[in-house]
Amino acid sequence: MTTAVRPHARTQTATQGGQAADVLVVFGITGDLAKVMTFRSLYRLECRGLLNCPIVGVAVDDWTVGDLRERARTAIEETGETVDGELFDRFAARLSYISGDFGDAETFERLAAAIHGKNTPVFYLEIPPFLFGNVVKGLSDAGLTEGARIIVENPFGHYL
């Protein structure tokens, strides 16, 4: 007799030994991918009670955290999602923002201060592939990669 393994069950088994992220850092949070997908996805996690950590956005745009929260709400609404005010406020309270150049060590020093005390950060790079190396080097030079996970958004390569 064979037993079929549901994909969801397989995912749970594969991650049982891992620790949950205690902070999510999104590089490129002011870009188009965040606008059309990331904010909506994170909001939906909040609605389901599955978002349990702060979210730090990092981008070069000279924004305030208020600008980021406004962008998040607008982006979620523009995807056709119905926004519950109380749930959105809870989600928005998780958001913070660091403005800076990905090639500047000061950006990573400010990030290190913002996530001080966090042990299992997840760094999500929704930036162009040519910037991956700069960001990973900046994270490493700032001592932020130990215990961390780095996720790069694809596609790799170029559209013709």
N, C-alpha and C positions, 0 to 999 in steps of 0.2 A: 504494500500500500504506500502510495506517495502522498505527501502533504504539500499543497500549494502554499507558497509564501506570498502574502499580499505585499505589494510594494510599500505600503505604509508601515507594516510590521517590520519589514527589512530595514527601513530607515530608523525606526525606533531602536532596533537591536544595534545598529551600527553606531549610534550616538549615545548609548547608555553610559559608557565610561567617560564621556566628555563632560566638561563643565559648561554651564550656561554662560553666555556673555554677560559681563556686568556693565558694559558700555558699548554702544554701536557708534563708530565714527564713520561718517559718510563724506568722502572726498568728492567734490563736484556737486554738492547738494543744491546748488543754484542752477544747474544745467537742465537740459531738456529731458533727460532720462528720469530725473527726480520729478519733474513736472508731470510727465505722462504716466509714470509707473510707480516710482518709489514711495512718494507720499501716500498715494492711495493704498498701496500694499501695507505700509506701516500703520496707517489708520485702521485698516481692516484687522490687523493683528491686535491693535488696541481694543477694537470693538469686541473681539473674541476673548479678551483677557489674556492674550499670549505675549504681550509686550511688557517686559518687566525691567527695562533698563533705560538710562538716559541715552539720548541721541545727540551727538555733537556733529554739526555740519562744518565742513571746512571747504572754503572756496576763495577765489581771488576777488570776488565782488565785494565792494565796500558796503555791506549790509549790516543792519542791526538784527538782533534776535527777533524783534518785532516785524521787520521786513520778511524774515524767514517764515515766521508763523503765518503772516498774511499770504505769502506765496503758497504755503502748504494748504491752507484752507481753500484758496482760489483753485489750486491745481486739483484738489480732491473733488470739488464741486464741478469743475470742467470735465472730469471723467464720467460724470453722470451719477456719482455716488451721492446719496442723501446724507447730509452731515448732521449728526446729533450734536447740539451745542455742548452738552455736558461731557460727552465722550471726546469731542474735539478739544475742549479745554484741558482735559486730562492728558491727551496726546501732546498738545502744544506745550504743556508744562515740562515735558521731557526734552524739548528742543533747546539747544544752545548753538551758538555760532562763533566761529573763528574765521576772520578774514586774513588772508595772507598768501604769499607766493609759495608755490610748492618747492621752489629751489632755494628758499631762504630758511636758514636754520632757526631764526626767530619764530617762524610759524610753528615749527615743531616744538620749540620751547614753550610757547603759549599752549599748545595742545597738551604737552606733558603736564603743565600746571592744571589744566582743565580736567584731566582724567586722573590726577594724583590719587593714589589709593585704590585704583581699579587694578585687578589682577588678571582678568581674562577678556581683554578688549577684542572686538572684531573691527577691523578696518576694511571698509567696503570702498573700492576704488571704481567709481563710475565716472571715469575720466578717460581721455584719449590714451591709447596704449603707449604712445611715446613718452608719457609722463609717469608711467608705472615705476620705472627705475629711480627717478628723482624722489618720488614719494617713499618708496621702500627704503632707499638710502637715508632719507631724512628721518624716518621712523627708527631705523637702526641706530643712526648717529645719536639720536635723542634717548636711546635706551628703552624704546617702547615696544620692541618686538618679542621680548621674553614673555611667554605665556599667551601670546596674541595669535590671532588668526587673521590672515589677509586674504580678501576675496577680490578678484579682479573681474570686472564686467567685460564680457566679450560682446561683439565679435572681434577677433583678432584679424588683422589684414586690412585690406582696402577694398572699397567698392569701386567698380570700374565705371 
